Amino acid sequence: MLFRSNKKGKIFLGATGYPLPQYKWKKNGLDLDAENGGQFNWLSDGSLEIPLVKLSDAGKYECHISQGYRSRSILIQVSVVGK
């Protein structure tokens, strides 16, 4: 996935169903949460939004989705272009 620096970026998942899916995001193997993921917005559909992309936002993102007895992980490589 390619983002432009100084623009909004969004990793869209759009997982749906019942029970509602639970999402857990990581970047380069580290959990993204309120303490270390302050520049990110977690959207209700599980997508991850970066309001103002920086070069340091490039990396390997992983979303672990769990829904009832099922779970799945999705890997996304993010590259950033621009200054």
DSSP file (Angstrom, degrees, kcal/mol; ACC not computed):
  #  RESIDUE AA STRUCTURE BP1 BP2  ACC     N-H-->O    O-->H-N    N-H-->O    O-->H-N    TCO  KAPPA ALPHA  PHI   PSI    X-CA   Y-CA   Z-CA
    1    1 A M              0   0    0      0, 0.0    78,-2.7     0, 0.0     2,-0.5   0.000 360.0 360.0 360.0 137.0    0.0    0.0    0.0
    2    2 A L  E     -a   79   0A   0     76,-0.2     2,-0.3    56,-0.0    78,-0.2  -0.940 360.0-177.4-116.8 125.1    1.4    3.4   -0.9
    3    3 A F  E     -a   80   0A   0     76,-2.9    78,-2.4    -2,-0.5     2,-0.4  -0.842  22.5-128.8-115.2 155.2    0.7    6.6    1.0
    4    4 A R  E >   -a   81   0A   0     -2,-0.3     3,-1.2     4,-0.2    49,-0.3  -0.868  31.9-111.4-100.6 136.1    1.8   10.2    0.3
    5    5 A S  T 3  S+     0   0    0     76,-3.0    49,-0.2    -2,-0.4    78,-0.2  -0.312 100.1  23.7 -64.9 151.5    3.4   12.1    3.1
    6    6 A N  T 3  S+     0   0    0     47,-3.3     2,-0.3     1,-0.3    -1,-0.2   0.647 108.3  94.8  65.4  18.9    1.4   15.0    4.6
    7    7 A K  S <  S-     0   0    0     -3,-1.2    46,-3.2    46,-0.2     2,-0.3  -0.791  85.7 -88.7-124.7 171.5   -1.9   13.5    3.4
    8    8 A K        -     0   0    0     -2,-0.3     2,-0.4    44,-0.2    -4,-0.2  -0.640  41.4-164.8 -80.9 139.4   -4.4   11.2    5.1
    9    9 A G  E     -B   50   0B   0     41,-2.6    41,-3.5    -2,-0.3     2,-0.4  -0.961   5.8-172.3-125.0 146.2   -3.8    7.5    4.8
   10   10 A K  E     -B   49   0B   0     -2,-0.4     2,-0.8    39,-0.2    39,-0.2  -0.982  18.6-155.7-142.4 127.7   -6.3    4.7    5.5
   11   11 A I  E     -B   48   0B   0     37,-3.1    37,-2.0    -2,-0.4     2,-0.4  -0.898  29.3-152.3 -97.8 106.6   -5.8    0.9    5.6
   12   12 A F        +     0   0    0     -2,-0.8    34,-0.1    35,-0.2    -2,-0.0  -0.664  31.4 158.6 -89.5 129.4   -9.3   -0.3    4.9
   13   13 A L        -     0   0    0     -2,-0.4    -1,-0.2     2,-0.1    33,-0.1   0.758  16.7-171.1-109.7 -56.8  -10.5   -3.6    6.2
   14   14 A G        +     0   0    0     31,-0.6     2,-0.2     1,-0.2    32,-0.1   0.792  17.5 171.2  68.2  28.9  -14.3   -3.5    6.2
   15   15 A A        +     0   0    0     30,-0.9     2,-0.2     1,-0.0    -1,-0.2  -0.530   7.6 172.5 -71.7 137.9  -14.8   -6.8    8.1
   16   16 A T        +     0   0    0     -2,-0.2     2,-0.2     4,-0.1    29,-0.0  -0.764  15.5  90.6-134.5 178.2  -18.4   -7.3    9.1
   17   17 A G        -     0   0    0     -2,-0.2    -2,-0.0     4,-0.1     0, 0.0  -0.656  63.5 -35.0 126.2-177.7  -20.7   -9.9   10.7
   18   18 A Y  S    S+     0   0    0     -2,-0.2     2,-0.2     2,-0.1    49,-0.1  -0.997 114.7  36.7-130.7 134.0  -22.0  -11.2   14.0
   19   19 A P  S    S-     0   0    0      0, 0.0     0, 0.0     0, 0.0     0, 0.0   0.601 110.2-104.6 -66.3 161.6  -20.7  -11.2   16.5
   20   20 A L        -     0   0    0     -2,-0.2    48,-0.3     1,-0.1    -2,-0.1  -0.302  40.8-109.3 -57.8 135.1  -19.0   -7.9   15.8
   21   21 A P        -     0   0    0      0, 0.0     2,-0.4     0, 0.0    46,-0.2  -0.305  23.6-141.0 -66.0 150.0  -15.3   -8.5   14.9
   22   22 A Q  E     -D   66   0C   0     44,-3.0    44,-2.4     2,-0.0     2,-0.4  -0.918  18.2-155.1-109.3 140.1  -12.6   -7.4   17.4
   23   23 A Y  E     -D   65   0C   0     -2,-0.4     2,-0.4    42,-0.2    42,-0.2  -0.908  15.9-176.2-121.6 143.3   -9.4   -5.8   15.9
   24   24 A K  E     -D   64   0C   0     40,-1.5    40,-2.9    -2,-0.4     2,-0.3  -0.960  15.7-157.7-137.6 120.0   -5.8   -5.6   17.2
   25   25 A W  E     -D   63   0C   0      7,-0.4     7,-2.7    -2,-0.4     2,-0.3  -0.729   9.9-176.8-101.4 145.7   -3.3   -3.7   15.2
   26   26 A K  E     -DE  62  31C   0     36,-2.4    36,-2.3    -2,-0.3     2,-0.4  -0.967  12.5-156.3-133.0 152.6    0.5   -3.9   15.2
   27   27 A K  E >  S-DE  61  30C   0      3,-2.7     3,-2.1    -2,-0.3    34,-0.2  -0.990  82.8 -15.5-129.1 124.2    3.2   -2.0   13.4
   28   28 A N  T 3  S-     0   0    0     32,-3.5    33,-0.1    -2,-0.4     3,-0.1   0.851 130.8 -52.5  50.3  39.0    6.6   -3.7   12.8
   29   29 A G  T 3  S+     0   0    0     31,-0.4     2,-0.4     1,-0.2    -1,-0.3   0.353 115.2 112.8  85.4  -5.4    5.6   -6.3   15.5
   30   30 A L  E <  S-E   27   0C   0     -3,-2.1    -3,-2.7     1,-0.0    -1,-0.2  -0.844  72.6-108.0-105.0 137.3    4.7   -3.8   18.2
   31   31 A D  E     -E   26   0C   0     -2,-0.4     2,-0.7    -5,-0.2    -5,-0.3  -0.302  23.9-140.6 -59.2 138.0    1.1   -3.3   19.4
   32   32 A L        +     0   0    0     -7,-2.7    -7,-0.4     5,-0.1     2,-0.2  -0.921  43.4 140.2 -98.9 117.8   -0.6   -0.1   18.4
   33   33 A D     >  -     0   0    0     -2,-0.7     4,-2.2    -9,-0.1     7,-0.2  -0.763  68.8 -72.4-142.1-171.5   -2.6    1.2   21.3
   34   34 A A  T  4 S+     0   0    0     -2,-0.2     4,-0.1     1,-0.2     6,-0.0   0.802 127.1  49.8 -60.6 -29.8   -3.4    4.6   22.9
   35   35 A E  T  4 S+     0   0    0      1,-0.1     3,-0.3     2,-0.1    -1,-0.2   0.925 127.8  17.2 -78.0 -44.8    0.1    4.9   24.4
   36   36 A N  T  4 S+     0   0    0      1,-0.2    -2,-0.2    -5,-0.1    -1,-0.1   0.346 123.9  55.4-112.7   7.3    2.2    4.2   21.3
   37   37 A G    ><  +     0   0    0     -4,-2.2     3,-2.2     1,-0.1    -1,-0.2  -0.076  60.9 134.4-126.3  34.1   -0.3    4.7   18.5
   38   38 A G  T 3   +     0   0    0      1,-0.3    -1,-0.1    -3,-0.3    -4,-0.1   0.721  68.5  58.0 -59.9 -24.4   -1.5    8.2   19.3
   39   39 A Q  T 3  S+     0   0    0     -3,-0.1    13,-0.3    11,-0.0     2,-0.3   0.452  96.0  83.1 -87.0   2.5   -1.2    9.4   15.7
   40   40 A F    <   -     0   0    0     -3,-2.2     2,-0.5    10,-0.2    10,-0.2  -0.744  64.0-148.9-106.6 152.6   -3.6    6.7   14.5
   41   41 A N  E     -C   49   0B   0      8,-2.8     8,-3.0    -2,-0.3     2,-0.6  -0.984   9.8-148.1-116.6 130.1   -7.4    6.6   14.4
   42   42 A W  E     -C   48   0B   0     -2,-0.5     6,-0.2     6,-0.2     2,-0.2  -0.876  19.2-150.1 -96.1 121.0   -9.2    3.2   14.8
   43   43 A L    >   -     0   0    0      4,-2.6     3,-2.3    -2,-0.6    -2,-0.0  -0.538  24.5-110.1 -93.3 159.2  -12.4    3.3   12.8
   44   44 A S  T 3  S+     0   0    0      1,-0.3    -1,-0.1    -2,-0.2    -2,-0.0   0.732 116.9  57.1 -62.8 -23.3  -15.5    1.3   13.7
   45   45 A D  T 3  S-     0   0    0      2,-0.1   -30,-0.9   -31,-0.0   -31,-0.6   0.338 123.4-102.1 -88.9   8.4  -15.1   -1.0   10.7
   46   46 A G  S <  S+     0   0    0     -3,-2.3    -2,-0.1     1,-0.3   -22,-0.0   0.314  77.4 139.3  91.8  -8.7  -11.6   -2.0   11.9
   47   47 A S        -     0   0    0     -5,-0.1    -4,-2.6   -32,-0.1     2,-0.5  -0.283  48.1-133.2 -68.2 156.0   -9.8    0.2    9.4
   48   48 A L  E     -BC  11  42B   0    -37,-2.0   -37,-3.1    -6,-0.2     2,-0.4  -0.956  19.8-163.4-114.6 126.3   -6.7    2.2   10.6
   49   49 A E  E     -BC  10  41B   0     -8,-3.0    -8,-2.8    -2,-0.5   -39,-0.2  -0.906  12.6-161.9-113.9 136.8   -6.5    5.9    9.6
   50   50 A I  E     -B    9   0B   0    -41,-3.5   -41,-2.6    -2,-0.4     3,-0.4  -0.944   8.4-161.5-113.2 105.7   -3.4    8.0    9.7
   51   51 A P  S    S+     0   0    0      0, 0.0     2,-0.4     0, 0.0    -1,-0.1   0.850  83.9  17.2 -60.1 -36.9   -4.6   11.6    9.7
   52   52 A L  S    S-     0   0    0    -13,-0.3   -44,-0.2   -44,-0.1   -47,-0.1  -0.841  86.2-141.9-140.0  98.4   -1.2   13.1    8.6
   53   53 A V        -     0   0    0    -46,-3.2   -47,-3.3    -3,-0.4     2,-0.3  -0.330  18.6-171.1 -66.9 137.5    1.1   10.5    7.1
   54   54 A K    >   -     0   0    0    -49,-0.2     3,-2.0   -48,-0.1     4,-0.2  -0.839  38.7-108.7-120.6 161.4    4.9   10.9    7.9
   55   55 A L  G >  S+     0   0    0     -2,-0.3     3,-1.6     1,-0.3    25,-0.2   0.846 118.4  63.5 -57.4 -33.1    7.8    9.0    6.4
   56   56 A S  G 3  S+     0   0    0      1,-0.3    -1,-0.3     3,-0.0    -3,-0.0   0.578  85.7  74.4 -70.3  -8.3    8.1    7.2    9.7
   57   57 A D  G <  S+     0   0    0     -3,-2.0    -1,-0.3     2,-0.0    -2,-0.2   0.586  72.0 107.2 -79.6  -9.4    4.7    5.6    9.2
   58   58 A A    <   +     0   0    0     -3,-1.6     2,-0.3    -4,-0.2    21,-0.2  -0.386  50.5  85.2 -65.0 146.8    6.2    3.2    6.6
   59   59 A G  E    S- F   0  78C   0     19,-2.2    19,-3.2    -2,-0.0     2,-0.6  -0.951  80.6 -46.4 153.9-170.8    6.4   -0.3    7.7
   60   60 A K  E     - F   0  77C   0     -2,-0.3   -32,-3.5    17,-0.2   -31,-0.4  -0.859  49.6-167.2 -98.8 118.3    4.7   -3.7    8.2
   61   61 A Y  E     -DF  27  76C   0     15,-3.2    15,-3.0    -2,-0.6     2,-0.4  -0.826   2.5-168.9-104.9 143.3    1.2   -3.5    9.6
   62   62 A E  E     -DF  26  75C   0    -36,-2.3   -36,-2.4    -2,-0.4     2,-0.5  -0.999   6.0-164.4-133.1 133.8   -0.7   -6.4   10.9
   63   63 A C  E     -DF  25  74C   0     11,-2.5    11,-2.4    -2,-0.4     2,-0.6  -0.979   5.9-158.8-118.5 122.9   -4.3   -6.6   11.9
   64   64 A H  E     -DF  24  73C   0    -40,-2.9   -40,-1.5    -2,-0.5     2,-0.5  -0.898  12.3-166.0 -99.2 120.3   -5.5   -9.6   13.9
   65   65 A I  E     -DF  23  72C   0      7,-3.6     7,-2.4    -2,-0.6     2,-0.4  -0.925   6.1-175.4-110.5 125.2   -9.3  -10.0   13.6
   66   66 A S  E     +DF  22  71C   0    -44,-2.4   -44,-3.0    -2,-0.5     2,-0.3  -0.973   7.3 172.7-122.4 139.3  -11.2  -12.2   15.9
   67   67 A Q  E >   - F   0  70C   0      3,-3.1     3,-2.1    -2,-0.4     2,-0.4  -0.849  63.3 -54.3-147.9 102.1  -14.9  -13.0   15.6
   68   68 A G  T 3  S-     0   0    0     -2,-0.3    -1,-0.0   -48,-0.3   -48,-0.0  -0.507 123.0 -15.4  65.1-123.2  -16.4  -15.6   17.9
   69   69 A Y  T 3  S+     0   0    0     -2,-0.4     2,-0.3    -3,-0.1    -1,-0.3   0.452 124.2  83.7 -91.7  -1.7  -14.4  -18.8   17.5
   70   70 A R  E <   +F   67   0C   0     -3,-2.1    -3,-3.1     2,-0.0     2,-0.3  -0.744  51.7 175.2-104.1 150.2  -12.7  -17.6   14.3
   71   71 A S  E     +F   66   0C   0     -2,-0.3     2,-0.3    -5,-0.2    -5,-0.2  -0.985   4.1 178.9-148.4 159.1   -9.6  -15.4   13.9
   72   72 A R  E     -F   65   0C   0     -7,-2.4    -7,-3.6    -2,-0.3     2,-0.4  -0.983  16.4-144.1-157.9 145.8   -7.4  -14.2   11.1
   73   73 A S  E     -F   64   0C   0     -2,-0.3     2,-0.4    -9,-0.2    -9,-0.2  -0.948  11.0-162.3-116.9 140.9   -4.4  -12.0   10.6
   74   74 A I  E     -F   63   0C   0    -11,-2.4   -11,-2.5    -2,-0.4     2,-0.4  -0.982   6.3-153.0-122.7 130.3   -3.8   -9.7    7.7
   75   75 A L  E     -F   62   0C   0     -2,-0.4     2,-0.4   -13,-0.2   -13,-0.2  -0.875  12.7-177.3-105.3 135.9   -0.4   -8.3    6.8
   76   76 A I  E     -F   61   0C   0    -15,-3.0   -15,-3.2    -2,-0.4     2,-0.6  -0.993  16.7-149.1-134.6 124.9    0.0   -4.9    4.9
   77   77 A Q  E     -F   60   0C   0     -2,-0.4     2,-0.5   -17,-0.2   -17,-0.2  -0.849  18.2-160.7 -93.0 122.7    3.2   -3.4    3.8
   78   78 A V  E     -F   59   0C   0    -19,-3.2   -19,-2.2    -2,-0.6     2,-0.3  -0.909   8.8-174.4-108.7 127.6    3.0    0.4    3.8
   79   79 A S  E     -a    2   0A   0    -78,-2.7   -76,-2.9    -2,-0.5     2,-0.4  -0.902  10.4-151.0-115.2 148.9    5.4    2.6    1.9
   80   80 A V  E     -a    3   0A   0     -2,-0.3     2,-0.3   -78,-0.2   -76,-0.2  -0.978   9.7-169.8-124.5 131.0    5.4    6.4    2.0
   81   81 A V  E     +a    4   0A   0    -78,-2.4   -76,-3.0    -2,-0.4     2,-0.2  -0.855  45.3  43.0-116.1 155.8    6.5    8.8   -0.8
   82   82 A G              0   0    0     -2,-0.3   -76,-0.1   -78,-0.2    -2,-0.1  -0.448 360.0 360.0 105.7-179.5    7.1   12.5   -0.6
   83   83 A K              0   0    0    -78,-0.2    -1,-0.1    -2,-0.2   -28,-0.1   0.424 360.0 360.0 -93.4 360.0    8.9   14.8    1.8
